[in-house]
Amino acid sequence: MGRLSVSLCGIGLDNPVIPASGTFGYGYEFAELYDINCLGTFSFKGTTLHSRPGNPLPRIAETASGMLNAVGLQNPGVDRVISEELPKLAECFHKPVIANVSGFSVEEYAEVCRRFDAQPQVGWLEVNVSCPNVHDGGMSFGTEPKAAAEVTRAVRAVTSKPVIMKLSPNVTDIVAVAKACEDAGADALSLINTLMGMRIDLRTRRPVLANRTGGLSGPAVFPVALRMVWQVSQAVRIPVIGLGGIQSAEDVIEMMLAGASAVQVGAANLVNPCTCRDIIRALPGTMDRLQINTLQEIIGGSHGQ
Amino acid sequence: MKQGQFTILENTALTGRVSRLRLGGDVSAIVRPGQFVDLRLEGFFLRRPFSVCDRDDASFLLLYERVGRGTELLSALPPGRTLDVLTGLGNGFDPEHGGDAPLLIAGGTGLSPLYGLAKALLKRGKSPTAILGFNTASEVFFEEDFAALGIETLVCTADGSRGLPGFVTAAMDRRHTGFYACGPEAMLRAVCETSPMPGELSFDQRMGCGFGACMGCTVLTKKGPLRVCRDGPVLDREDVLWAD
């Protein structure tokens, strides 16, 4: 066990740094710039049962200290991800990977998870009940504790792999959703997905995004994510993966002190594609400065303060 | 794709709206005309993508229009300042696609990547003709630079204040073997509707990352969904599905 290593649902990670789904493709764009095997693991692009072209353009808008996206779960569908993307991914990444799963019905979530369950490359299933950019699916399952629990149970029943439920911050009580997922058999939680937002073009007086609304990410959301991780991690016994605006080794440590057992890095990958490598390199020195021996020992270090 | 620090060697206004920016550094990732770079600007979260106009062994040239807060800030940066740049992005033009006597058709700053392409075509012994479209005479720039390459260079203005009156399509004729076009989407479409010749089009879209990770700039084509930043920005006219 190294100083940086942590465990996620019984699977060891060399370090807690995980690129977030939707910001890392299937890894190969980044493998051009650095050896992505330095990562703890990564969560690949959200996958649905059938292929989805995604939303009309523009899908991206800049904000103060962040960005809005409304990509809308563009992906080739689970069968092509398994037949085309996973073999290519295996060439550049040799650790278990997180399969991120989305759906428009409980049955779809379960079916996609069932198909990924047979893939030895997949270490964990991350079930996205929090996408704000699709209609009649995604987030609508993550804003109601009962619906989130129903998805969790259906997925839990079809896989032996650890199930991570990815939660939405667009709720009044994220602890209630988190507890419902835990009670329904989730092995871990990841939070937060993006916060729903919008921008309007002053000249055209129309929303900048074709989808009108989109999900806010980037450093602007870090304090919101941190607060939710702090609340949820004290209310559940399963591990919490913290994400939302992380862009430095200091942010990783702060998120782990809030209660995260591992972290994901999202929007920062899009601005500096080497962010995750740079964070991993910076962690030992930052830990020395803060007199932290191992990352494992600081998880939840702020609780009760 | 490479990430590196580049030094501003030159950053000067060409017209009331357009500036030229020369950046020095490791240009080895820029291998084809029509590729682009993504600049990080202090105070802005996302990078700004710009087509490469020209390159030499140690620097490259960008032409950019000052259209918003990002490009206004960029225009104020003095020589000597450094910028974090992703280079070698996108596919670039195929210099064989347009045959031996291709047209280079530009709308405004769309002329930028076509300049580097013109030089590459000349190196291959081809005879390109440039058609540069602008709104009005005061916006005309880079005409002499194209002409200095020794190629026929036609200027069109929408208001007729300079060169041929009207749009670039007015200057297109049938003596040519193909075309390369870069400019507003309406112009690209009009060019395709005017001529059945083989052609390549360089597209511009709002991008998140610029290197294929975020799916923020995907367009639906006859080949399926393609990322303008990674699978483009240059698309074969035959693959483009025009919106209704």
Interface residues (C-beta under 8 A of the other chain):
Chain A: G22 T23 F24 G25 E29 F30 E32 L33 K45 P53 G54 L57 P58 R59 I60 A61 E62 T63 A64 S65 G66 M67 N69 V71 Q74 G218 P219 A267 N269 L270 V271 N272 P273 C274
Chain B: M1 K2 Q3 R40 F44 F45 L46 R47 D84 L86 Q205 R206 M207 G208 C209 F211 G212 A213 C214 M215 G216 C217 T218 V219 L220 P225 R230
